[in-house]
Amino acid sequence: MSKRKTLYLIDGSSYIFRAFFGVRQQLATSKGFPTNALYGFINMLQKVIREEKPDYLVVAFDSPDKTFRHKIYPNYKANRDAPPEELSRQFPYFEPLVKAYGLSSIRRPGFEADDIIGTLAKKGKQKGLEIVIVSGDKDMMQLISPHIYMLDTMKNKKFMDKEVVEKFGVQADKVVEVMGLMGDSSDHIPGVAGVGPKTAAELIRKFGSIEALYKRIDEVEKKNVKEKLERDKENAFMSRELVSIDTEMDLEFNSDLMILGKIDSAKLKKMFEEFEFVSFLEGMQDGTANSLKIDRSEYKTILTEKSFNDLMESLAKKKSFAFDVETTSKRPVWARLVGISFSFEDGNAFYLPLAHRYLGVPEQLEFKAVCEKLKPILEDKSIKKCGHNIKYDLIVMSNEGIALDGVDFDTMIASYLLNPSSRGHGLDALTMEYFGHKNLTYKEMTGTGSKEIGFDEVEVDRATEYAAEDSDMTWRLKGKLQPQLKDSTLKLYKEIELPLLEVLAEIELNGVYVDRKHLKELSSKIDKQLLHLEKDIYVLADEEFNINSPKQLSVILFEKLKLPVVKKTKTGYSTDVSVLEQLAVEHKLPEQVLSYRQLAKLKSTYVDALPGEIFKNTGRVHTSFNQT
């Protein structure tokens, strides 16, 4: 049987909002035009095309008008504010962008992107296609079935039957039943007030549907749940209708129109220039993004004196090189050096293993002797060093008695300065963005969970492929990023960021002294205060309960003390800080709970946790400071 072709259905509207609200700060052109949503949207499109290689693809957008759901319930999504002006200004460009990429997009008056996707998914499956819904919207999970699954590219996570059950407690075909009972506050869908996800799932698992539940309402054991169901019966049925995705739209299914067409390079180039997307312009060549092809077998492992001396001679002659350390820990002060990789030209990289240990490991050069020979080169200010998050390498080498000098370029910091709103400043993300190349990952080397090993246990041949690739990609990225640093950005990079890097490294190395004895005494003191507050709270409540349980606390506040409900969540009544602060004006108990929470947080997060962070070799806590 031939493999099914794939149809990718992208929830365009959802990704636009996620891209806009997901960035840490606004991205804009030199003229002040906001571009963060556009940037994130393009990243998503390119990632799907490059990594997933779909046979067919459609981007669905919401209608700007009211939909059929507003006719059912006029307050549908009434709680949502109008989109920020910075986002609204970007709206006109998304569909032209999709078209410039040679892709099909669909928008229908009176319908949401969910309905377009639901209809196309059903028709595509009937025509023998494998359907992938690209979205992070939980509502889409109702569509999951054999040959239909969901992909959230922002979280790199697939959602299939198993994930649906984990999320909702029921199979995909019962999701609308659960959502009908629990409602959806984000869309202002009421559901049954006081029935959360857990109760809703339990009811649907037992009765199978909302109809069956109400036909057998007398079988509901909990009196308060039964009363809530009877009170909000109409809302339950209406809410189910609101959350149900329409899979029967009058929508033509023409796979010929869904084939990925030719990219309009001229149009894309013009748009990228208008938005000042330098990295996307760099990635354009003949209408497609560059896809770097490398041969990892060409990377060299340094295991002999001759090959090491040859490498040292080459490094000494170079004006600049990239390097990267491999260690036993993500914490640089705690880490032991396992190996070092170097690169000084594209595709030419070396790995120098120093402390790998496993049965059958090849003989490695003597650690101390290697460090002594490396020291003059790494401490030579005239030989410029490049790295990715080079502060880490600087600290690790300092632990080995080498004061790294000549630090000239950090690709992570450069990426951040060029695009501060992006979340993807990691080496793997940048390599994919600029070269269309997927690096080997650390997890691929070491495994995860119970099977995880240290990098010193990774086979040398595999370690060479991984480590040398990192240096190779860092060197190549320098060639891409360095020319982009101009004027004020270059000044900021040279005068602030690079000097700051070395200052932060020194602070991390020095660490902070922690008085264990004082913290221990403070912990005991807080314990007594918590016990005193606990007793006061029990007296005010006239009963004992779990103060740390929001559910039990809400019963005391809203059912026993009859305090006003300030805010609802999907699982019941909110008891967060803002709620307790409002209620504290009316009753002493919320005020005491706030004090209890503050002290408990202080104790668990700092007072009791800090001693465990003390590094035994220095007796200090070594913090990590992020520049990006």
C-alpha positions as CSV (number, residue, x, y, z in Angstrom):
1,M,0.0,0.0,0.0
2,S,1.4,3.4,-1.0
3,K,2.0,6.0,1.7
4,R,-0.7,8.6,2.1
5,K,0.0,12.1,0.9
6,T,-0.1,14.8,3.6
7,L,-2.4,17.8,3.7
8,Y,-1.3,20.5,6.3
9,L,-4.1,22.8,7.5
10,I,-2.7,25.8,9.3
11,D,-4.7,27.8,11.8
12,G,-3.5,31.1,10.5
13,S,-5.5,33.4,12.8
14,S,-4.4,31.5,15.9
15,Y,-0.7,31.8,14.9
16,I,-1.0,35.5,14.2
17,F,-2.1,36.2,17.7
18,R,0.4,33.7,19.3
19,A,3.2,35.3,17.4
20,F,2.2,38.8,18.5
21,F,1.6,38.1,22.2
22,G,4.4,35.5,22.4
23,V,7.3,37.9,21.9
24,R,9.1,39.5,24.8
25,Q,9.2,43.0,23.3
26,Q,7.9,44.7,20.2
27,L,9.8,44.2,16.9
28,A,9.4,47.1,14.5
29,T,11.0,48.7,11.4
30,S,13.2,51.8,11.6
31,K,10.1,53.8,10.7
32,G,8.2,52.4,13.7
33,F,6.0,49.9,11.8
34,P,5.3,46.8,14.1
35,T,6.4,43.5,12.6
36,N,6.6,41.0,15.4
37,A,3.4,39.0,14.4
38,L,4.6,39.0,10.8
39,Y,8.0,37.7,11.8
40,G,6.6,34.9,13.9
41,F,4.1,34.0,11.2
42,I,6.8,33.7,8.6
43,N,9.0,31.6,10.9
44,M,6.1,29.2,11.4
45,L,5.4,29.0,7.6
46,Q,9.0,28.4,6.8
47,K,9.4,25.8,9.5
48,V,6.4,23.8,8.3
49,I,7.5,23.9,4.7
50,R,11.1,23.1,5.5
51,E,10.7,20.4,8.2
52,E,7.4,18.8,7.4
53,K,7.6,18.8,3.6
54,P,3.8,18.7,3.0
55,D,2.3,17.5,-0.2
56,Y,-0.6,20.0,0.1
57,L,-1.1,23.0,2.4
58,V,-3.8,25.5,3.2
59,V,-3.8,28.4,5.6
60,A,-7.2,29.2,7.1
61,F,-8.1,32.6,8.5
62,D,-11.1,33.7,10.7
63,S,-13.7,36.0,9.2
64,P,-13.5,39.5,10.6
65,D,-17.3,39.6,10.8
66,K,-19.6,37.9,13.4
67,T,-20.1,34.2,12.9
68,F,-23.0,31.8,13.1
69,R,-22.0,31.3,16.8
70,H,-23.0,34.9,17.6
71,K,-26.5,34.1,16.4
72,I,-26.7,31.2,18.8
73,Y,-25.1,33.2,21.7
74,P,-24.7,37.0,21.2
75,N,-22.1,37.1,24.1
76,Y,-19.8,34.7,22.3
77,K,-16.3,36.0,22.7
78,A,-17.7,39.2,24.2
79,N,-15.0,39.2,26.8
80,R,-12.3,39.8,24.3
81,D,-10.8,43.2,23.8
82,A,-10.2,44.6,20.3
83,P,-6.8,43.6,18.9
84,P,-4.0,46.1,19.8
85,E,-3.4,48.7,17.2
86,E,0.2,47.3,16.7
87,L,-1.4,44.0,15.6
88,S,-4.2,45.4,13.6
89,R,-1.7,47.3,11.4
90,Q,-0.1,44.0,10.4
91,F,-3.4,42.3,9.5
92,P,-3.5,43.3,5.8
93,Y,-0.1,41.6,5.1
94,F,-0.7,38.0,6.1
95,E,-2.7,36.8,3.1
96,P,-0.4,38.5,0.6
97,L,2.5,36.8,2.4
98,V,0.8,33.4,2.1
99,K,0.2,34.1,-1.6
100,A,3.8,35.1,-2.2
101,Y,5.0,31.8,-0.7
102,G,2.9,30.1,-3.4
103,L,0.4,28.8,-0.9
104,S,-3.4,28.6,-0.7
105,S,-5.4,30.5,1.9
106,I,-9.1,30.5,2.7
107,R,-11.4,32.9,4.6
108,R,-15.2,32.6,4.6
109,P,-17.7,35.2,5.9
110,G,-19.6,33.9,9.0
111,F,-17.1,31.2,9.8
112,E,-13.9,30.7,11.8
113,A,-10.7,29.1,10.7
114,D,-11.6,26.1,12.9
115,D,-14.6,25.4,10.7
116,I,-12.7,25.7,7.5
117,I,-10.0,23.3,8.9
118,G,-12.7,20.9,10.2
119,T,-14.4,20.7,6.8
120,L,-11.2,20.3,4.8
121,A,-9.9,17.7,7.3
122,K,-13.0,15.6,6.9
123,K,-13.0,15.9,3.1
124,G,-9.3,15.3,2.8
125,K,-9.5,12.2,5.0
126,Q,-12.3,10.8,2.8
127,K,-10.0,11.3,-0.2
128,G,-7.3,9.2,1.4
129,L,-5.0,12.0,2.7
130,E,-3.1,12.2,6.0
131,I,-4.3,15.3,7.7
132,V,-2.1,17.5,9.9
133,I,-3.7,20.4,11.7
134,V,-1.1,23.0,12.6
135,S,-2.5,24.8,15.6
136,G,-2.1,25.1,19.4
137,D,-5.9,25.5,20.0
138,K,-7.3,22.9,22.3
139,D,-10.6,23.1,20.5
140,M,-9.0,21.4,17.5
141,M,-8.5,18.2,19.4
142,Q,-12.1,17.2,18.7
143,L,-11.1,16.6,15.1
144,I,-8.3,14.1,16.0
145,S,-8.9,10.6,14.6
146,P,-7.1,8.0,12.6
147,H,-5.3,9.9,9.8
148,I,-5.9,13.3,11.5
149,Y,-3.5,14.7,14.1
150,M,-2.5,18.1,15.4
151,L,0.9,19.7,15.4
152,D,1.9,22.7,17.6
153,T,5.0,24.0,15.9
154,M,5.7,26.5,18.7
155,K,6.0,23.7,21.2
156,N,7.2,21.1,18.7
157,K,4.5,18.8,20.0
158,K,2.2,16.3,18.2
159,F,-1.3,15.7,19.6
160,M,-2.9,12.3,18.9
161,D,-5.4,10.1,20.7
162,K,-3.1,9.7,23.8
163,E,-2.6,13.5,24.2
164,V,-6.3,14.1,23.8
165,V,-7.1,11.7,26.7
166,E,-4.3,13.4,28.8
167,K,-5.8,16.8,28.2
168,F,-9.5,16.1,28.4
169,G,-9.8,12.7,30.1
170,V,-11.9,11.4,27.2
171,Q,-11.4,10.3,23.5
172,A,-11.5,13.0,20.8
173,D,-15.1,12.3,19.8
174,K,-16.2,13.2,23.3
175,V,-14.3,16.4,23.6
176,V,-17.3,18.6,22.7
177,E,-19.3,16.9,25.4
178,V,-16.7,17.7,28.1
179,M,-16.3,21.3,26.8
180,G,-20.1,21.8,26.7
181,L,-20.2,21.1,30.5
182,M,-17.0,22.9,31.5
183,G,-17.4,25.9,29.1
184,D,-14.5,28.0,27.8
185,S,-13.8,31.3,29.5
186,S,-11.4,32.4,26.8
187,D,-14.4,32.4,24.3
188,H,-16.9,33.5,27.0
189,I,-18.7,30.1,26.6
190,P,-20.6,29.6,29.9
191,G,-20.9,25.8,30.3
192,V,-22.3,24.7,33.6
193,A,-21.1,27.1,36.3
194,G,-19.0,25.3,38.9
195,V,-18.3,22.2,36.8
196,G,-14.6,22.0,35.9
197,P,-12.7,19.8,33.5
198,K,-12.2,16.9,36.0
199,T,-15.9,16.7,36.9
200,A,-17.0,17.1,33.3
201,A,-14.7,14.3,32.1
202,E,-16.0,12.0,34.9
203,L,-19.6,12.7,33.9
204,I,-19.0,12.1,30.2
205,R,-17.0,8.9,30.9
206,K,-19.9,7.6,32.9
207,F,-22.9,8.8,30.8
208,G,-21.3,9.2,27.3
209,S,-23.0,12.4,26.2
210,I,-24.8,15.5,27.5
211,E,-28.2,14.0,26.3
212,A,-27.6,10.8,28.2
213,L,-26.5,12.7,31.3
214,Y,-29.7,14.7,31.5
215,K,-31.9,11.6,30.8
216,R,-30.2,9.9,33.8
217,I,-29.7,13.0,35.9
218,D,-30.9,11.2,39.0
219,E,-27.9,8.9,38.8
220,V,-25.6,11.8,39.5
221,E,-24.3,11.0,43.0
222,K,-23.1,14.4,44.2
223,K,-26.0,16.6,45.2
224,N,-24.2,19.9,44.5
225,V,-23.1,18.7,41.0
226,K,-26.7,17.6,40.2
227,E,-28.1,21.0,41.3
228,K,-25.5,22.8,39.1
229,L,-26.4,20.6,36.1
230,E,-30.2,21.2,36.6
231,R,-29.7,24.9,36.9
232,D,-27.6,25.3,33.8
233,K,-29.1,22.7,31.5
234,E,-29.7,25.1,28.6
235,N,-26.2,26.5,28.9
236,A,-24.8,22.9,28.6
237,F,-26.5,22.2,25.3
238,M,-25.8,25.7,24.0
239,S,-22.1,25.5,25.0
240,R,-21.7,22.2,23.2
241,E,-23.1,23.7,20.1
242,L,-20.7,26.7,20.4
243,V,-17.6,24.6,20.8
244,S,-18.5,22.2,18.0
245,I,-16.5,22.7,14.9
246,D,-18.5,22.8,11.7
247,T,-17.2,20.0,9.4
248,E,-20.0,20.4,6.8
249,M,-19.3,23.8,5.3
250,D,-20.2,24.4,1.7
251,L,-16.5,24.3,0.7
252,E,-15.0,22.9,-2.5
253,F,-12.1,20.5,-2.0
254,N,-9.7,20.9,-4.9
255,S,-6.3,19.4,-4.1
256,D,-4.8,20.9,-7.2
257,L,-5.2,24.3,-5.6
258,M,-3.5,23.1,-2.4
259,I,-0.3,22.0,-4.0
260,L,2.7,24.2,-2.9
261,G,3.2,26.5,-5.8
262,K,6.3,28.5,-6.9
263,I,7.5,31.1,-4.5
264,D,7.2,34.7,-5.8
265,S,10.8,35.7,-5.0
266,A,10.4,39.3,-6.2
267,K,7.3,39.8,-4.1
268,L,8.8,38.2,-1.0
269,K,12.0,40.1,-1.4
270,K,10.0,43.4,-1.6
271,M,8.0,42.5,1.5
272,F,11.1,41.4,3.5
273,E,12.8,44.7,2.6
274,E,9.8,46.7,3.6
275,F,9.7,44.9,7.0
276,E,13.5,45.0,7.3
277,F,13.7,41.2,7.8
278,V,17.4,40.9,7.2
279,S,17.7,37.2,8.2
280,F,14.9,36.2,5.8
281,L,16.5,38.2,3.0
282,E,19.8,36.3,3.7
283,G,18.0,33.0,3.4
284,M,16.6,33.7,-0.1
285,Q,18.2,32.2,-3.1
286,D,16.4,31.5,-6.4
287,G,13.0,31.5,-4.7
288,T,13.7,29.0,-2.0
289,A,15.5,29.1,1.4
290,N,19.1,27.8,1.5
291,S,19.3,24.3,2.8
292,L,22.8,23.6,3.9
293,K,24.3,20.2,3.1
294,I,27.1,19.0,5.3
295,D,29.0,15.8,5.7
296,R,29.7,15.2,9.4
297,S,32.1,12.4,8.5
298,E,34.5,15.1,7.3
299,Y,34.9,16.4,10.8
300,K,38.2,15.4,12.4
301,T,38.8,13.8,15.8
302,I,42.1,14.8,17.4
303,L,43.6,11.7,19.1
304,T,47.3,11.9,18.3
305,E,50.2,14.2,19.1
306,K,50.7,15.0,15.5
307,S,47.1,15.9,14.7
308,F,47.0,18.0,17.9
309,N,50.2,19.8,17.0
310,D,49.0,20.4,13.4
311,L,45.8,21.9,14.9
312,M,47.7,24.1,17.3
313,E,49.8,25.4,14.4
314,S,46.7,26.2,12.3
315,L,45.0,28.0,15.2
316,A,48.1,30.0,15.9
317,K,48.2,31.2,12.3
318,K,44.6,32.2,12.2
319,K,43.3,35.7,13.0
320,S,40.1,34.2,14.3
321,F,38.4,30.9,15.1
322,A,35.2,29.5,16.7
323,F,35.3,27.1,19.5
324,D,33.0,25.3,21.9
325,V,33.5,23.2,25.0
326,E,31.7,20.0,26.0
327,T,31.3,19.3,29.7
328,T,29.5,17.3,32.3
329,S,27.0,20.0,33.4
330,K,24.9,22.8,32.1
331,R,26.2,24.8,35.1
332,P,29.6,26.1,34.0
333,V,31.1,26.4,37.5
334,W,30.1,22.9,38.4
335,A,31.1,21.5,35.0
336,R,34.2,19.3,34.2
337,L,35.7,19.7,30.7
338,V,35.2,16.7,28.5
339,G,36.3,18.0,25.1
340,I,36.8,21.1,22.9
341,S,35.8,21.7,19.3
342,F,37.3,24.2,16.8
343,S,36.5,25.6,13.4
344,F,38.1,28.4,11.3
345,E,36.5,27.8,7.9
346,D,33.2,26.5,6.6
347,G,32.9,22.7,6.8
348,N,36.3,22.3,8.4
349,A,36.0,21.5,12.1
350,F,37.8,19.5,14.8
351,Y,37.0,17.8,18.1
352,L,39.6,17.3,20.8
353,P,38.3,14.7,23.3
354,L,39.9,14.9,26.7
355,A,37.9,13.1,29.3
356,H,35.5,10.6,27.7
357,R,35.0,7.4,29.8
358,Y,33.3,4.3,28.7
359,L,34.2,0.7,27.9
360,G,36.3,0.6,24.8
361,V,37.0,4.4,24.7
362,P,40.0,5.2,22.5
363,E,43.1,6.6,24.1
364,Q,42.9,10.4,24.5
365,L,45.7,12.9,24.8
366,E,46.8,13.7,28.3
367,F,44.5,16.4,29.8
368,K,47.0,18.6,31.6
369,A,49.5,18.6,28.8
370,V,46.8,19.6,26.3
371,C,45.6,22.5,28.5
372,E,49.2,23.7,28.9
373,K,49.6,23.8,25.1
374,L,46.2,25.4,24.5
375,K,46.8,28.1,27.1
376,P,49.0,30.5,25.0
377,I,46.6,30.4,22.1
378,L,43.4,30.8,24.1
379,E,45.0,33.6,26.2
380,D,46.4,35.4,23.1
381,K,44.4,38.6,22.7
382,S,45.4,39.1,19.1
383,I,43.8,35.8,18.0
384,K,40.0,36.5,18.0
385,K,37.7,33.9,19.5
386,C,34.1,33.3,18.5
387,G,31.5,31.3,20.3
388,H,27.8,30.8,20.9
389,N,27.0,31.8,24.5
390,I,30.8,32.1,24.9
391,K,30.4,33.2,28.6
392,Y,29.8,29.6,29.4
393,D,33.1,28.6,27.6
394,L,35.0,31.4,29.3
395,I,33.9,30.1,32.8
396,V,34.7,26.5,32.0
397,M,38.2,27.3,30.7
398,S,38.8,29.5,33.8
399,N,38.2,26.5,35.9
400,E,41.0,24.8,34.0
401,G,43.4,27.7,34.7
402,I,43.0,29.3,31.3
403,A,42.0,33.0,31.2
404,L,40.3,33.2,27.8
405,D,41.2,36.4,26.0
406,G,40.4,37.9,22.6
407,V,36.7,37.2,22.8
408,D,35.5,38.9,19.7
409,F,32.1,37.5,18.7
410,D,29.1,35.8,20.4
411,T,26.5,34.6,17.9
412,M,23.8,34.3,20.5
413,I,24.2,38.0,21.6
414,A,24.5,39.2,18.0
415,S,21.2,37.4,17.2
416,Y,19.5,39.0,20.1
417,L,20.6,42.5,19.2
418,L,19.5,42.0,15.6
419,N,16.1,40.5,16.6
420,P,15.4,41.0,20.3
421,S,11.7,39.9,20.0
422,S,12.6,36.4,18.7
423,R,12.6,33.5,21.1
424,G,15.0,31.5,18.9
425,H,18.5,32.6,19.8
426,G,19.8,29.0,20.4
427,L,22.3,27.6,18.1
428,D,19.9,25.0,16.7
429,A,17.2,27.6,16.0
430,L,19.7,30.0,14.3
431,T,21.2,27.2,12.2
432,M,17.7,26.2,11.0
433,E,16.7,29.8,10.4
434,Y,19.8,30.8,8.4
435,F,20.8,27.5,6.7
436,G,17.8,25.3,6.8
437,H,20.0,22.7,8.5
438,K,19.0,20.6,11.5
439,N,21.8,20.2,14.0
440,L,22.3,17.1,16.1
441,T,20.8,17.7,19.5
442,Y,22.3,17.2,22.9
443,K,19.4,14.9,23.8
444,E,20.3,12.8,20.7
445,M,23.8,12.4,22.2
446,T,22.9,11.7,25.9
447,G,19.4,10.4,25.8
448,T,16.7,11.4,28.3
449,G,15.1,10.1,31.5
450,S,16.4,6.9,33.1
451,K,18.5,6.2,30.0
452,E,20.3,9.6,30.1
453,I,24.1,9.5,30.2
454,G,26.7,12.2,30.7
455,F,28.5,13.7,27.7
456,D,31.7,12.0,28.9
457,E,30.0,8.6,28.3
458,V,29.1,9.6,24.7
459,E,31.2,7.6,22.1
460,V,34.0,9.8,20.7
461,D,32.9,9.4,17.1
462,R,29.4,10.6,17.9
463,A,30.7,13.4,20.1
464,T,32.9,14.6,17.2
465,E,29.9,14.8,14.9
466,Y,27.9,16.8,17.5
467,A,30.7,19.1,18.9
468,A,32.4,19.8,15.6
469,E,29.1,20.7,14.0
470,D,28.4,23.2,16.8
471,S,31.7,25.0,16.1
472,D,31.2,24.7,12.3
473,M,27.8,26.3,12.6
474,T,29.0,29.0,15.0
475,W,31.7,29.9,12.5
476,R,29.2,30.1,9.6
477,L,26.7,32.1,11.7
478,K,29.4,34.6,12.5
479,G,29.8,35.2,8.7
480,K,26.0,35.8,8.5
481,L,25.5,37.9,11.6
482,Q,28.6,40.1,11.8
483,P,27.9,42.1,8.6
484,Q,24.4,42.9,9.9
485,L,25.7,44.6,13.0
486,K,25.8,48.3,12.0
487,D,25.9,51.8,13.4
488,S,24.1,52.0,16.8
489,T,23.7,48.2,17.1
490,L,27.4,47.6,16.4
491,K,28.3,50.3,19.0
492,L,26.0,48.7,21.6
493,Y,27.5,45.3,20.8
494,K,31.2,46.4,21.1
495,E,30.8,48.9,23.9
496,I,28.2,47.3,26.1
497,E,27.5,43.7,25.4
498,L,31.0,42.2,24.9
499,P,32.5,44.0,28.0
500,L,29.4,43.0,30.0
501,L,29.9,39.4,29.0
502,E,33.2,39.2,30.8
503,V,31.9,41.1,33.8
504,L,29.0,38.7,34.2
505,A,31.4,35.7,33.8
506,E,33.5,37.0,36.7
507,I,30.5,37.5,38.9
508,E,29.3,34.0,38.2
509,L,32.7,32.6,38.9
510,N,33.0,34.5,42.2
511,G,29.6,33.4,43.4
512,V,27.6,34.7,46.4
513,Y,28.3,33.7,50.0
514,V,25.4,32.1,51.8
515,D,25.1,31.9,55.5
516,R,23.8,28.4,56.1
517,K,23.4,28.9,59.8
518,H,21.3,32.0,59.5
519,L,19.1,30.4,56.8
520,K,18.5,27.4,59.1
521,E,17.5,29.6,62.0
522,L,15.3,31.7,59.6
523,S,13.6,28.5,58.4
524,S,12.7,27.5,62.0
525,K,11.4,31.0,62.7
526,I,9.2,30.9,59.6
527,D,7.9,27.4,60.6
528,K,6.7,28.9,63.8
529,Q,5.1,31.8,62.1
530,L,3.3,29.5,59.6
531,L,2.0,27.4,62.5
532,H,0.7,30.5,64.2
533,L,-1.0,31.7,61.0
534,E,-2.4,28.2,60.4
535,K,-4.1,28.2,63.8
536,D,-5.5,31.7,63.2
537,I,-6.9,30.6,59.8
538,Y,-8.6,27.5,61.3
539,V,-10.2,29.6,64.0
540,L,-11.5,32.1,61.5
541,A,-12.8,29.3,59.3
542,D,-14.2,27.4,62.3
543,E,-12.7,24.2,60.9
544,E,-9.4,22.7,59.7
545,F,-8.7,22.4,56.0
546,N,-5.8,22.3,53.5
547,I,-4.8,25.9,53.2
548,N,-2.7,25.1,50.1
549,S,-5.7,23.6,48.3
550,P,-7.5,26.3,46.1
551,K,-10.5,24.0,45.9
552,Q,-10.9,23.6,49.7
553,L,-10.1,27.3,50.3
554,S,-12.8,28.4,47.8
555,V,-15.3,26.3,49.7
556,I,-14.5,28.1,52.9
557,L,-14.5,31.6,51.3
558,F,-17.5,31.4,49.0
559,E,-19.7,28.7,50.4
560,K,-19.1,28.8,54.1
561,L,-18.2,32.5,54.6
562,K,-20.4,33.6,51.7
563,L,-17.8,36.1,50.5
564,P,-18.5,37.6,47.0
565,V,-17.1,35.7,44.0
566,V,-14.5,37.9,42.3
567,K,-13.3,35.7,39.4
568,K,-14.1,32.3,38.0
569,T,-11.7,29.8,36.3
570,K,-12.4,26.7,34.3
571,T,-12.1,24.6,37.5
572,G,-14.2,26.8,39.8
573,Y,-13.7,30.0,41.8
574,S,-10.4,31.7,41.7
575,T,-8.4,32.2,44.9
576,D,-5.4,33.9,43.4
577,V,-3.5,36.9,44.9
578,S,-5.7,39.6,43.3
579,V,-8.9,37.9,44.5
580,L,-7.6,37.5,48.1
581,E,-6.4,41.1,48.2
582,Q,-10.0,42.3,47.3
583,L,-11.6,39.9,49.8
584,A,-9.2,40.9,52.6
585,V,-11.1,44.2,52.8
586,E,-14.2,42.3,53.8
587,H,-12.8,39.5,56.0
588,K,-9.7,38.7,58.1
589,L,-9.3,35.1,56.7
590,P,-8.2,36.1,53.2
591,E,-5.6,38.5,54.7
592,Q,-4.2,35.7,56.8
593,V,-4.1,33.3,53.8
594,L,-2.1,35.9,51.9
595,S,0.5,36.2,54.7
596,Y,0.6,32.4,54.9
597,R,1.3,32.0,51.2
598,Q,4.0,34.7,51.2
599,L,5.9,33.1,54.0
600,A,5.4,29.6,52.6
601,K,6.8,30.8,49.2
602,L,9.7,32.5,50.9
603,K,10.6,29.4,52.8
604,S,10.3,26.9,50.0
605,T,11.8,28.9,47.2
606,Y,14.6,30.7,49.0
607,V,15.3,29.9,52.6
608,D,15.2,26.1,52.3
609,A,16.3,25.9,48.6
610,L,19.4,28.1,48.7
611,P,21.6,25.8,50.8
612,G,21.1,23.0,48.2
613,E,22.5,25.4,45.6
614,I,25.8,25.9,47.4
615,F,28.8,24.5,45.4
616,K,30.8,22.3,47.7
617,N,34.2,23.4,46.2
618,T,33.6,27.1,46.9
619,G,30.9,27.2,49.6
620,R,29.1,29.7,47.5
621,V,26.0,29.9,45.2
622,H,26.9,30.6,41.6
623,T,24.2,32.3,39.7
624,S,23.7,32.5,36.0
625,F,23.0,35.8,34.3
626,N,21.3,35.9,30.9
627,Q,22.1,38.6,28.3
628,T,19.5,37.4,25.8
